[in-house]
Amino acid sequence: MFDLYPIARPFLFKMAPEKAHELTLKIMKSGLVPKVKSTPNPMLEQTLWGLKFPNPVGLSAGFDKNAEVIGPALNMGFGFVEAGTVTPRPQEGNLRPRIFRNVQHEAVINRMGFPNGGGKVFKANMAKFLSHSPRPAGIVGLNIGMNKTQKDPAKDYTALIRGLGAMGDYITINISSPNTPGLRDLQARGPLLELMDAVKEARAKACGAHPPPILVKLAPDLTAEKQQELAETLIEAGVDGLILTNTTLDRPEYLPSTFRSQPGGLSGQPLTQKSTKVISNFYRMTEGKLPIIGVGGISNAAQAYEKIKAGASLVQVYSALVFKGPSLVQDINAGLCDLLKTDKYDNISDAIGTAHTKK
Ligand SMILES: Cc1cc2nc3c(=O)[nH]c(=O)nc-3n(C[C@H](O)[C@H](O)[C@H](O)COP(=O)(O)O)c2cc1C
């Protein structure tokens, strides 16, 4: 495919980041993004939770909040797309500007606060996607959250599972975005057990014979003790998998002060090592029993492979797409194949967690 991104990038970077994102969504919706011609590669295929992932590279939540561009994103070569975060009722999110990029360090800070069209709009868009026959190859996850004004989180999560649960291949319970007050407090034993009980009950009622797996997405800013407590709680709660990690509240000193002083969650290259460490910790603490989707500062195949060796079964990207464009997806997949061949692995699943077994 001829890569137009190097030509488009200077224009997009002259625009405010959120405007550039809106234009990108428009272009994707218009069908102007050509379909990547990729032949399925058995080295990269995996079945997890009974779902067949054609390759391990997914689009992370937040890019397609309203499930508007799932088809075009899958056609770009992603093995899976996670739409959302959706909340039951539409909300505006925080005041603009609320996304900031730093080109030198390939970093993004956002304090979006879940702007989205709400469950009804999301459902209509999902129905439209699902009506296409044949459906583009790839898996679709739904990332759900609570409205800013909700005092009883379980009400919003269960309402979304009742309304949308049957439409997704998997469901992500997002309890880690830093921009919704109180959301990260759900990352604690008591609140999480209570929430998961309600979520599983709603799933059993709404999804019948084919209940989608429930994944929980965590922040990278948890102490070692908190991580240990959560690892045990997540297994006890019957969670099916983890997404590690969301954005960080950290602000490394080397980032320029005008950028680092922006409130919100930091993503991109400054997050790479921190999220890999969290993946490694949870893989060890859960003894590899919970499949992990690794996300945070992946910008090339080597960084994706590090996360897989640390314990991730799949990976996701967001910020690096801003800096590198859509060719990133094919580059990571091709690079992963080369790395697997070098290490003499037949399939991506052979590499998962190998950093724990090798000295
Ligand atoms: C602008 C922006 C919006 C985001 N919105 C969401 C969101 O709605 N839900 C969510 O779970 N994560 C959201 N994220 C976090 C990403 O899904 C991802 O976990 C994080 O950015 C780390 O990956 P990256 O370094 O590849 O960007 C958002 C990230 C960015 C940059």
The ligand as an SDF file (V2000), in Angstrom:
LIG
                    3D

 31 33  0  0  0  0  0  0  0  0999 V2000
   -6.3760   10.8110   23.4340 C   0  0  0  0  0  0  0  0  0  0  0  0
   -6.4890    9.5280   24.2130 C   0  0  0  0  0  0  0  0  0  0  0  0
   -7.7340    9.0920   24.6350 C   0  0  0  0  0  0  0  0  0  0  0  0
   -7.8590    7.9090   25.3550 C   0  0  0  0  0  0  0  0  0  0  0  0
   -9.1070    7.4840   25.7310 N   0  0  0  0  0  0  0  0  0  0  0  0
   -9.2340    6.2950   26.3710 C   0  0  0  0  0  0  0  0  0  0  0  0
  -10.5200    5.7890   26.7120 C   0  0  0  0  0  0  0  0  0  0  0  0
  -11.5500    6.3920   26.4080 O   0  0  0  0  0  0  0  0  0  0  0  0
  -10.5810    4.6000   27.3590 N   0  0  0  0  0  0  0  0  0  0  0  0
   -9.4690    3.8720   27.7010 C   0  0  0  0  0  0  0  0  0  0  0  0
   -9.5900    2.7910   28.2820 O   0  0  0  0  0  0  0  0  0  0  0  0
   -8.2360    4.3160   27.3710 N   0  0  0  0  0  0  0  0  0  0  0  0
   -8.1020    5.5000   26.7200 C   0  0  0  0  0  0  0  0  0  0  0  0
   -6.8490    5.9440   26.3810 N   0  0  0  0  0  0  0  0  0  0  0  0
   -5.6610    5.1450   26.7940 C   0  0  0  0  0  0  0  0  0  0  0  0
   -5.1760    4.2180   25.6760 C   0  0  0  0  0  0  0  0  0  0  0  0
   -6.1630    3.2770   25.3290 O   0  0  0  0  0  0  0  0  0  0  0  0
   -3.8950    3.4820   26.1150 C   0  0  0  0  0  0  0  0  0  0  0  0
   -4.1960    2.6390   27.2070 O   0  0  0  0  0  0  0  0  0  0  0  0
   -2.7800    4.4320   26.5210 C   0  0  0  0  0  0  0  0  0  0  0  0
   -2.7720    5.5920   25.7200 O   0  0  0  0  0  0  0  0  0  0  0  0
   -1.3900    3.7830   26.4290 C   0  0  0  0  0  0  0  0  0  0  0  0
   -1.1210    3.3450   25.1170 O   0  0  0  0  0  0  0  0  0  0  0  0
   -0.2400    4.2190   24.0530 P   0  0  0  0  0  0  0  0  0  0  0  0
    1.0200    4.6420   24.7620 O   0  0  0  0  0  0  0  0  0  0  0  0
   -0.0170    3.3010   22.8840 O   0  0  0  0  0  0  0  0  0  0  0  0
   -1.0900    5.3980   23.6990 O   0  0  0  0  0  0  0  0  0  0  0  0
   -6.7030    7.1390   25.6630 C   0  0  0  0  0  0  0  0  0  0  0  0
   -5.4520    7.5820   25.2210 C   0  0  0  0  0  0  0  0  0  0  0  0
   -5.3220    8.7590   24.5010 C   0  0  0  0  0  0  0  0  0  0  0  0
   -3.9550    9.1910   24.0310 C   0  0  0  0  0  0  0  0  0  0  0  0
  1  2  1  0
  2  3  1  0
  2 30  2  0
  3  4  2  0
  4  5  1  0
  4 28  1  0
  5  6  2  0
  6  7  1  0
  6 13  1  0
  7  8  2  0
  7  9  1  0
  9 10  1  0
 10 11  2  0
 10 12  1  0
 12 13  2  0
 13 14  1  0
 14 15  1  0
 14 28  1  0
 15 16  1  0
 16 17  1  0
 16 18  1  0
 18 19  1  0
 18 20  1  0
 20 21  1  0
 20 22  1  0
 22 23  1  0
 23 24  1  0
 24 25  2  0
 24 26  1  0
 24 27  1  0
 28 29  2  0
 29 30  1  0
 30 31  1  0
M  END
$$$$
